[in-house]
Amino acid sequence: MRGSELREWRTILGYTQEQAGKALGVTRATIQNWEYESSSIPVAVQLACRVLVRRWKQRPEFGPVTVAYTGIPLSLAAQAQDETLTCERYSNNRDAFSRLMDLKNSAAIFNPIILDDAGCAVWSGEALMKECEKYRDG
């Protein structure tokens, strides 16, 4: 990760240098040094930035997002010639959660995943369905 990428990360999350430092457990001066490439950014910090972005994208209001799911387990999908992956676009995670709860109550869905515009997983698997339940319950 380069300094300009760290600055872009900070901008996406709406962090000041001080807020970024607090989130990463370092000082504002350290963030400034990394952004100006006075010192290299440790791999652990780069990984922490990825985690923080994913958490930011997991907010109910984040979007647009795409929900993808199948009607049968993936282990059987190779044998089923007419089964396809269904993809649906939603304005935010909240709307995607509602749709998944509707699907869960009315049809068999397997392997649900919520993706951002870059095709990166925002929510998936058991964590996704737990979040949908939590959101539905209140």
N, CA, C and O atoms as a DFTB+ gen file, in Angstrom:
552 C
 N C O
     1  1       0.850      -1.174       0.000
     2  2       0.000       0.000       0.000
     3  2       0.894       1.236       0.000
     4  3       1.858       1.330       0.760
     5  1       0.552       2.163      -0.859
     6  2       1.294       3.411      -0.943
     7  2       0.572       4.489      -0.145
     8  3      -0.583       4.317       0.246
     9  1       1.249       5.579       0.088
    10  2       0.671       6.685       0.836
    11  2      -0.608       7.220       0.211
    12  3      -1.567       7.537       0.914
    13  1      -0.617       7.319      -1.126
    14  2      -1.814       7.818      -1.812
    15  2      -2.992       6.866      -1.621
    16  3      -4.139       7.307      -1.544
    17  1      -2.720       5.574      -1.545
    18  2      -3.792       4.589      -1.311
    19  2      -4.328       4.696       0.118
    20  3      -5.528       4.545       0.348
    21  1      -3.441       4.956       1.067
    22  2      -3.882       5.157       2.443
    23  2      -4.755       6.412       2.530
    24  3      -5.776       6.408       3.217
    25  1      -4.369       7.456       1.856
    26  2      -5.142       8.696       1.838
    27  2      -6.518       8.440       1.212
    28  3      -7.532       8.935       1.703
    29  1      -6.541       7.669       0.132
    30  2      -7.811       7.326      -0.514
    31  2      -8.687       6.504       0.439
    32  3      -9.888       6.750       0.546
    33  1      -8.087       5.532       1.127
    34  2      -8.813       4.720       2.116
    35  2      -9.430       5.631       3.174
    36  3     -10.602       5.490       3.523
    37  1      -8.640       6.548       3.669
    38  2      -9.102       7.456       4.716
    39  2     -10.247       8.331       4.210
    40  3     -11.203       8.592       4.940
    41  1     -10.151       8.778       2.972
    42  2     -11.195       9.609       2.377
    43  2     -12.492       8.825       2.199
    44  3     -13.571       9.339       2.491
    45  1     -12.396       7.613       1.734
    46  2     -13.586       6.764       1.547
    47  2     -14.333       6.595       2.860
    48  3     -15.561       6.680       2.894
    49  1     -13.600       6.358       3.938
    50  2     -14.232       6.161       5.241
    51  2     -14.598       7.476       5.926
    52  3     -15.264       7.475       6.961
    53  1     -14.163       8.597       5.350
    54  2     -14.481       9.904       5.921
    55  2     -13.672      10.230       7.163
    56  3     -14.102      11.020       8.003
    57  1     -12.495       9.618       7.278
    58  2     -11.640       9.829       8.441
    59  2     -10.698      11.003       8.248
    60  3     -10.190      11.230       7.150
    61  1     -10.468      11.741       9.316
    62  2      -9.360      12.681       9.358
    63  2      -8.106      11.839       9.640
    64  3      -8.208      10.645       9.919
    65  1      -6.945      12.456       9.567
    66  2      -5.730      11.718       9.912
    67  2      -5.785      11.259      11.366
    68  3      -5.339      10.159      11.689
    69  1      -6.326      12.090      12.230
    70  2      -6.425      11.731      13.640
    71  2      -7.374      10.543      13.849
    72  3      -7.066       9.631      14.616
    73  1      -8.519      10.554      13.170
    74  2      -9.471       9.454      13.291
    75  2      -8.884       8.155      12.721
    76  3      -9.084       7.079      13.285
    77  1      -8.166       8.264      11.611
    78  2      -7.528       7.090      11.023
    79  2      -6.493       6.517      11.980
    80  3      -6.394       5.302      12.152
    81  1      -5.731       7.398      12.594
    82  2      -4.733       6.957      13.568
    83  2      -5.372       6.210      14.722
    84  3      -4.887       5.160      15.144
    85  1      -6.459       6.759      15.227
    86  2      -7.160       6.110      16.339
    87  2      -7.692       4.738      15.925
    88  3      -7.586       3.772      16.681
    89  1      -8.263       4.657      14.726
    90  2      -8.798       3.380      14.231
    91  2      -7.702       2.331      14.045
    92  3      -7.942       1.135      14.210
    93  1      -6.507       2.787      13.703
    94  2      -5.391       1.870      13.444
    95  2      -4.435       1.738      14.627
    96  3      -3.479       0.965      14.568
    97  1      -4.687       2.485      15.696
    98  2      -3.849       2.380      16.886
    99  2      -2.500       3.056      16.765
   100  3      -1.520       2.627      17.374
   101  1      -2.455       4.126      15.966
   102  2      -1.216       4.893      15.798
   103  2      -1.534       6.379      15.943
   104  3      -2.697       6.755      16.089
   105  1      -0.510       7.216      15.902
   106  2      -0.716       8.664      16.036
   107  2      -1.058       9.293      14.688
   108  3      -0.866       8.687      13.634
   109  1      -1.569      10.523      14.749
   110  2      -1.839      11.288      13.538
   111  2      -0.551      11.503      12.754
   112  3      -0.549      11.461      11.524
   113  1       0.534      11.733      13.466
   114  2       1.827      11.950      12.811
   115  2       2.262      10.718      12.020
   116  3       2.839      10.840      10.939
   117  1       1.985       9.541      12.557
   118  2       2.335       8.306      11.844
   119  2       1.535       8.203      10.549
   120  3       2.083       7.849       9.505
   121  1       0.242       8.511      10.615
   122  2      -0.589       8.498       9.400
   123  2      -0.018       9.486       8.386
   124  3       0.092       9.170       7.201
   125  1       0.343      10.668       8.847
   126  2       0.903      11.680       7.956
   127  2       2.208      11.188       7.318
   128  3       2.423      11.376       6.121
   129  1       3.062      10.570       8.106
   130  2       4.318      10.031       7.562
   131  2       4.057       8.962       6.517
   132  3       4.732       8.922       5.488
   133  1       3.087       8.096       6.768
   134  2       2.763       7.053       5.788
   135  2       2.208       7.668       4.504
   136  3       2.563       7.249       3.402
   137  1       1.331       8.668       4.657
   138  2       0.729       9.291       3.478
   139  2       1.770      10.016       2.631
   140  3       1.678      10.027       1.403
   141  1       2.751      10.617       3.281
   142  2       3.818      11.306       2.545
   143  2       4.968      10.367       2.199
   144  3       5.994      10.785       1.661
   145  1       4.776       9.101       2.515
   146  2       5.731       8.036       2.217
   147  2       7.100       8.290       2.836
   148  3       8.137       7.950       2.266
   149  1       7.074       8.903       4.028
   150  2       8.305       9.086       4.796
   151  2       8.723       7.778       5.447
   152  3       9.895       7.567       5.758
   153  1       7.751       6.911       5.645
   154  2       8.025       5.567       6.168
   155  2       7.030       4.604       5.524
   156  3       5.956       5.004       5.075
   157  1       7.411       3.327       5.491
   158  2       6.557       2.340       4.825
   159  2       5.406       1.920       5.741
   160  3       5.504       1.980       6.967
   161  1       4.325       1.498       5.108
   162  2       3.124       1.082       5.828
   163  2       3.226      -0.416       6.103
   164  3       3.334      -1.207       5.166
   165  1       3.195      -0.817       7.370
   166  2       3.308      -2.248       7.703
   167  2       2.162      -3.076       7.107
   168  3       1.050      -2.578       6.930
   169  1       2.442      -4.313       6.810
   170  2       1.445      -5.217       6.245
   171  2       0.245      -5.348       7.184
   172  3      -0.893      -5.409       6.720
   173  1       0.480      -5.391       8.479
   174  2      -0.626      -5.515       9.436
   175  2      -1.584      -4.330       9.319
   176  3      -2.793      -4.500       9.470
   177  1      -1.069      -3.156       9.056
   178  2      -1.913      -1.970       8.887
   179  2      -2.706      -2.077       7.592
   180  3      -3.882      -1.715       7.548
   181  1      -2.075      -2.566       6.552
   182  2      -2.771      -2.749       5.280
   183  2      -3.946      -3.713       5.443
   184  3      -5.031      -3.473       4.913
   185  1      -3.726      -4.794       6.174
   186  2      -4.797      -5.764       6.421
   187  2      -5.899      -5.150       7.283
   188  3      -7.084      -5.386       7.044
   189  1      -5.511      -4.372       8.275
   190  2      -6.493      -3.704       9.131
   191  2      -7.351      -2.741       8.311
   192  3      -8.551      -2.619       8.555
   193  1      -6.750      -2.065       7.353
   194  2      -7.503      -1.157       6.487
   195  2      -8.570      -1.914       5.701
   196  3      -9.690      -1.427       5.548
   197  1      -8.230      -3.094       5.207
   198  2      -9.205      -3.915       4.475
   199  2     -10.381      -4.309       5.368
   200  3     -11.535      -4.257       4.943
   201  1     -10.083      -4.700       6.596
   202  2     -11.131      -5.083       7.541
   203  2     -12.035      -3.890       7.830
   204  3     -13.258      -4.031       7.853
   205  1     -11.448      -2.723       8.051
   206  2     -12.238      -1.533       8.357
   207  2     -13.126      -1.126       7.179
   208  3     -14.251      -0.669       7.381
   209  1     -12.631      -1.290       5.962
   210  2     -13.450      -0.986       4.784
   211  2     -14.613      -1.964       4.693
   212  3     -15.741      -1.560       4.411
   213  1     -14.351      -3.237       4.928
   214  2     -15.442      -4.213       4.861
   215  2     -16.496      -3.911       5.924
   216  3     -17.692      -3.984       5.642
   217  1     -16.074      -3.577       7.128
   218  2     -17.038      -3.221       8.182
   219  2     -17.838      -1.984       7.783
   220  3     -19.041      -1.909       8.036
   221  1     -17.174      -1.024       7.165
   222  2     -17.848       0.190       6.714
   223  2     -18.910      -0.162       5.667
   224  3     -20.004       0.402       5.666
   225  1     -18.580      -1.084       4.792
   226  2     -19.522      -1.514       3.756
   227  2     -20.660      -2.363       4.324
   228  3     -21.677      -2.549       3.656
   229  1     -20.506      -2.872       5.525
   230  2     -21.548      -3.700       6.127
   231  2     -22.634      -2.878       6.825
   232  3     -23.560      -3.447       7.403
   233  1     -22.533      -1.575       6.778
   234  2     -23.586      -0.735       7.353
   235  2     -24.879      -0.934       6.566
   236  3     -24.823      -1.141       5.354
   237  1     -26.035      -0.879       7.213
   238  2     -27.308      -1.073       6.509
   239  2     -27.510      -0.093       5.347
   240  3     -28.128      -0.457       4.346
   241  1     -27.006       1.132       5.457
   242  2     -27.232       2.134       4.423
   243  2     -26.228       2.071       3.272
   244  3     -26.353       2.826       2.308
   245  1     -25.233       1.184       3.359
   246  2     -24.239       1.101       2.280
   247  2     -24.879       0.526       1.017
   248  3     -25.658      -0.424       1.083
   249  1     -24.547       1.102      -0.115
   250  2     -25.035       0.575      -1.380
   251  2     -24.579       1.443      -2.524
   252  3     -23.927       2.464      -2.306
   253  1     -24.901       1.065      -3.714
   254  2     -25.710      -0.087      -4.093
   255  2     -24.954      -1.402      -3.914
   256  3     -23.724      -1.438      -3.881
   257  1     -25.722      -2.470      -3.802
   258  2     -25.166      -3.803      -3.632
   259  2     -25.899      -4.785      -4.539
   260  3     -26.987      -4.504      -5.040
   261  1     -25.282      -5.930      -4.734
   262  2     -25.890      -7.013      -5.503
   263  2     -26.015      -8.236      -4.611
   264  3     -25.064      -8.621      -3.931
   265  1     -27.191      -8.840      -4.619
   266  2     -27.420     -10.094      -3.907
   267  2     -27.320     -11.211      -4.930
   268  3     -27.951     -11.152      -5.985
   269  1     -26.535     -12.220      -4.620
   270  2     -26.419     -13.392      -5.487
   271  2     -26.738     -14.625      -4.659
   272  3     -26.351     -14.716      -3.493
   273  1     -27.451     -15.582      -5.268
   274  2     -27.799     -16.818      -4.570
   275  2     -28.173     -17.889      -5.592
   276  3     -28.418     -17.594      -6.762
   277  1     -28.211     -19.120      -5.132
   278  2     -28.659     -20.235      -5.960
   279  2     -29.879     -20.866      -5.308
   280  3     -30.155     -20.642      -4.129
   281  1     -30.604     -21.656      -6.089
   282  2     -31.781     -22.350      -5.580
   283  2     -31.475     -23.744      -5.085
   284  3     -32.337     -24.403      -4.503
   285  1     -30.256     -24.201      -5.311
   286  2     -29.828     -25.519      -4.828
   287  2     -28.407     -25.395      -4.294
   288  3     -27.691     -24.457      -4.645
   289  1     -27.995     -26.336      -3.446
   290  2     -26.615     -26.275      -2.942
   291  2     -25.602     -26.345      -4.083
   292  3     -25.836     -27.013      -5.090
   293  1     -24.487     -25.659      -3.920
   294  2     -23.450     -25.672      -4.956
   295  2     -22.955     -27.080      -5.261
   296  3     -22.564     -27.372      -6.391
   297  1     -22.969     -27.952      -4.257
   298  2     -22.505     -29.324      -4.487
   299  2     -23.375     -30.049      -5.512
   300  3     -22.911     -30.993      -6.153
   301  1     -24.621     -29.626      -5.675
   302  2     -25.519     -30.242      -6.651
   303  2     -25.633     -29.430      -7.938
   304  3     -26.141     -29.929      -8.942
   305  1     -25.169     -28.200      -7.917
   306  2     -25.334     -27.308      -9.061
   307  2     -24.650     -27.826     -10.314
   308  3     -25.144     -27.597     -11.418
   309  1     -23.531     -28.514     -10.173
   310  2     -22.824     -29.038     -11.340
   311  2     -23.650     -30.104     -12.056
   312  3     -23.512     -30.291     -13.265
   313  1     -24.500     -30.797     -11.317
   314  2     -25.343     -31.844     -11.899
   315  2     -26.630     -31.285     -12.502
   316  3     -27.221     -31.912     -13.381
   317  1     -27.067     -30.128     -12.046
   318  2     -28.317     -29.530     -12.520
   319  2     -28.022     -28.623     -13.700
   320  3     -27.338     -27.610     -13.553
   321  1     -28.526     -28.974     -14.851
   322  2     -28.195     -28.224     -16.054
   323  2     -28.969     -26.921     -16.189
   324  3     -28.515     -26.010     -16.882
   325  1     -30.115     -26.810     -15.551
   326  2     -30.913     -25.605     -15.721
   327  2     -30.808     -24.633     -14.533
   328  3     -31.409     -23.559     -14.561
   329  1     -30.067     -24.997     -13.518
   330  2     -29.935     -24.135     -12.339
   331  2     -28.913     -23.041     -12.626
   332  3     -27.836     -23.304     -13.161
   333  1     -29.259     -21.838     -12.271
   334  2     -28.354     -20.717     -12.489
   335  2     -28.198     -19.906     -11.213
   336  3     -28.946     -20.073     -10.249
   337  1     -27.228     -19.045     -11.233
   338  2     -27.005     -18.104     -10.159
   339  2     -27.928     -16.911     -10.392
   340  3     -27.964     -16.353     -11.488
   341  1     -28.658     -16.531      -9.379
   342  2     -29.546     -15.375      -9.482
   343  2     -28.843     -14.173      -8.861
   344  3     -28.302     -14.256      -7.759
   345  1     -28.858     -13.062      -9.578
   346  2     -28.257     -11.821      -9.094
   347  2     -29.308     -10.722      -9.141
   348  3     -29.986     -10.540     -10.153
   349  1     -29.437      -9.997      -8.046
   350  2     -30.417      -8.917      -7.960
   351  2     -29.753      -7.689      -7.357
   352  3     -28.971      -7.795      -6.412
   353  1     -30.069      -6.528      -7.907
   354  2     -29.454      -5.269      -7.486
   355  2     -30.362      -4.545      -6.483
   356  3     -31.578      -4.486      -6.665
   357  1     -29.758      -3.998      -5.426
   358  2     -30.495      -3.248      -4.408
   359  2     -29.764      -1.951      -4.087
   360  3     -28.549      -1.849      -4.255
   361  1     -30.519      -0.972      -3.626
   362  2     -29.932       0.340      -3.359
   363  2     -29.038       0.338      -2.130
   364  3     -28.146       1.177      -2.013
   365  1     -29.269      -0.612      -1.196
   366  2     -28.436      -0.672       0.000
   367  2     -28.564      -2.044       0.673
   368  3     -29.392      -2.866       0.282
   369  1     -27.737      -2.271       1.682
   370  2     -27.773      -3.542       2.409
   371  2     -29.128      -3.777       3.060
   372  3     -29.611      -4.909       3.081
   373  1     -29.740      -2.742       3.586
   374  2     -31.035      -2.873       4.268
   375  2     -32.059      -3.523       3.339
   376  3     -32.757      -4.456       3.738
   377  1     -32.148      -3.031       2.100
   378  2     -33.094      -3.596       1.136
   379  2     -32.706      -5.033       0.770
   380  3     -33.572      -5.885       0.569
   381  1     -31.417      -5.287       0.688
   382  2     -30.947      -6.646       0.385
   383  2     -31.311      -7.601       1.519
   384  3     -31.729      -8.730       1.265
   385  1     -31.156      -7.155       2.776
   386  2     -31.534      -7.991       3.923
   387  2     -33.016      -8.346       3.861
   388  3     -33.395      -9.496       4.082
   389  1     -33.851      -7.351       3.558
   390  2     -35.297      -7.591       3.474
   391  2     -35.616      -8.620       2.405
   392  3     -36.426      -9.522       2.621
   393  1     -34.981      -8.483       1.261
   394  2     -35.220      -9.438       0.161
   395  2     -34.791     -10.846       0.565
   396  3     -35.506     -11.812       0.298
   397  1     -33.654     -10.964       1.192
   398  2     -33.189     -12.288       1.604
   399  2     -34.113     -12.910       2.642
   400  3     -34.322     -14.123       2.625
   401  1     -34.661     -12.122       3.529
   402  2     -35.614     -12.663       4.506
   403  2     -36.882     -13.129       3.803
   404  3     -37.433     -14.175       4.145
   405  1     -37.350     -12.360       2.822
   406  2     -38.519     -12.783       2.042
   407  2     -38.240     -14.101       1.327
   408  3     -39.072     -15.009       1.330
   409  1     -37.063     -14.196       0.716
   410  2     -36.686     -15.421       0.010
   411  2     -36.584     -16.606       0.968
   412  3     -37.038     -17.707       0.658
   413  1     -35.993     -16.372       2.117
   414  2     -35.822     -17.436       3.096
   415  2     -37.175     -17.988       3.542
   416  3     -37.319     -19.190       3.760
   417  1     -38.156     -17.111       3.675
   418  2     -39.477     -17.524       4.133
   419  2     -40.340     -18.136       3.038
   420  3     -41.322     -18.816       3.335
   421  1     -39.983     -17.904       1.767
   422  2     -40.848     -18.371       0.687
   423  2     -40.212     -19.399      -0.241
   424  3     -40.923     -20.064      -0.995
   425  1     -38.915     -19.542      -0.204
   426  2     -38.251     -20.454      -1.146
   427  2     -36.922     -20.913      -0.573
   428  3     -36.387     -20.330       0.370
   429  1     -36.415     -21.961      -1.166
   430  2     -35.094     -22.450      -0.766
   431  2     -34.034     -21.574      -1.438
   432  3     -34.010     -21.437      -2.661
   433  1     -33.170     -20.993      -0.630
   434  2     -32.032     -20.248      -1.180
   435  2     -30.765     -20.810      -0.561
   436  3     -30.737     -21.192       0.609
   437  1     -29.735     -20.850      -1.360
   438  2     -28.456     -21.372      -0.908
   439  2     -27.356     -20.410      -1.318
   440  3     -27.457     -19.701      -2.318
   441  1     -26.317     -20.409      -0.524
   442  2     -25.105     -19.646      -0.837
   443  2     -25.350     -18.163      -1.078
   444  3     -24.787     -17.606      -2.020
   445  1     -26.175     -17.498      -0.258
   446  2     -26.388     -16.070      -0.500
   447  2     -25.130     -15.262      -0.197
   448  3     -24.351     -15.587       0.699
   449  1     -24.967     -14.215      -0.966
   450  2     -23.826     -13.328      -0.791
   451  2     -24.241     -11.923      -1.220
   452  3     -25.022     -11.763      -2.158
   453  1     -23.727     -10.922      -0.546
   454  2     -23.944      -9.538      -0.950
   455  2     -22.596      -8.989      -1.415
   456  3     -21.588      -9.085      -0.715
   457  1     -22.611      -8.409      -2.620
   458  2     -21.387      -7.910      -3.255
   459  2     -21.465      -6.402      -3.456
   460  3     -22.544      -5.847      -3.660
   461  1     -20.305      -5.743      -3.396
   462  2     -20.252      -4.318      -3.723
   463  2     -20.083      -4.156      -5.235
   464  3     -20.058      -5.146      -5.966
   465  1     -19.968      -2.932      -5.696
   466  2     -19.843      -2.687      -7.139
   467  2     -18.577      -3.270      -7.750
   468  3     -18.529      -3.520      -8.954
   469  1     -17.558      -3.488      -6.937
   470  2     -16.309      -4.062      -7.440
   471  2     -16.361      -5.591      -7.456
   472  3     -15.408      -6.239      -7.888
   473  1     -17.477      -6.170      -6.983
   474  2     -17.610      -7.622      -6.944
   475  2     -16.991      -8.245      -5.704
   476  3     -16.811      -9.461      -5.644
   477  1     -16.666      -7.426      -4.718
   478  2     -16.093      -7.924      -3.468
   479  2     -17.205      -8.266      -2.489
   480  3     -18.212      -7.562      -2.398
   481  1     -17.008      -9.356      -1.758
   482  2     -18.006      -9.775      -0.775
   483  2     -18.100      -8.768       0.360
   484  3     -17.095      -8.380       0.956
   485  1     -19.320      -8.357       0.643
   486  2     -19.601      -7.493       1.779
   487  2     -20.143      -8.360       2.915
   488  3     -19.719      -8.228       4.063
   489  1     -21.076      -9.238       2.587
   490  2     -21.673     -10.188       3.532
   491  2     -21.751     -11.536       2.844
   492  3     -21.954     -11.604       1.631
   493  1     -21.591     -12.618       3.611
   494  2     -21.758     -13.946       3.031
   495  2     -22.020     -14.975       4.118
   496  3     -21.792     -14.733       5.303
   497  1     -22.499     -16.116       3.684
   498  2     -22.665     -17.270       4.552
   499  2     -23.528     -17.052       5.777
   500  3     -24.501     -16.298       5.752
   501  1     -23.154     -17.722       6.836
   502  2     -23.914     -17.684       8.079
   503  2     -23.985     -16.282       8.675
   504  3     -25.011     -15.897       9.235
   505  1     -22.906     -15.523       8.558
   506  2     -22.894     -14.158       9.095
   507  2     -23.955     -13.305       8.403
   508  3     -24.606     -12.483       9.048
   509  1     -24.133     -13.494       7.102
   510  2     -25.142     -12.747       6.365
   511  2     -26.535     -13.073       6.879
   512  3     -27.321     -12.165       7.149
   513  1     -26.848     -14.343       7.017
   514  2     -28.193     -14.717       7.450
   515  2     -28.452     -14.293       8.898
   516  3     -29.577     -13.930       9.240
   517  1     -27.435     -14.336       9.740
   518  2     -27.596     -13.840      11.113
   519  2     -27.889     -12.343      11.107
   520  3     -28.729     -11.870      11.874
   521  1     -27.207     -11.605      10.253
   522  2     -27.443     -10.164      10.165
   523  2     -28.851      -9.878       9.653
   524  3     -29.511      -8.961      10.142
   525  1     -29.315     -10.648       8.680
   526  2     -30.674     -10.480       8.176
   527  2     -31.686     -10.708       9.303
   528  3     -32.639      -9.943       9.451
   529  1     -31.476     -11.748      10.085
   530  2     -32.372     -12.050      11.209
   531  2     -32.341     -10.909      12.222
   532  3     -33.384     -10.466      12.702
   533  1     -31.161     -10.448      12.536
   534  2     -30.991      -9.379      13.512
   535  2     -31.687      -8.110      13.026
   536  3     -32.358      -7.422      13.794
   537  1     -31.517      -7.815      11.747
   538  2     -32.138      -6.636      11.184
   539  2     -33.652      -6.754      11.208
   540  3     -34.351      -5.792      11.526
   541  1     -34.157      -7.932      10.871
   542  2     -35.597      -8.163      10.859
   543  2     -36.172      -8.031      12.269
   544  3     -37.254      -7.473      12.458
   545  1     -35.439      -8.550      13.257
   546  2     -35.927      -8.535      14.628
   547  2     -35.802      -7.178      15.290
   548  3     -36.359      -6.941      16.362
   549  1     -35.067      -6.292      14.642
   550  2     -35.100      -5.017      15.181
   551  2     -34.030      -4.160      15.512
   552  3     -34.255      -3.047      15.988
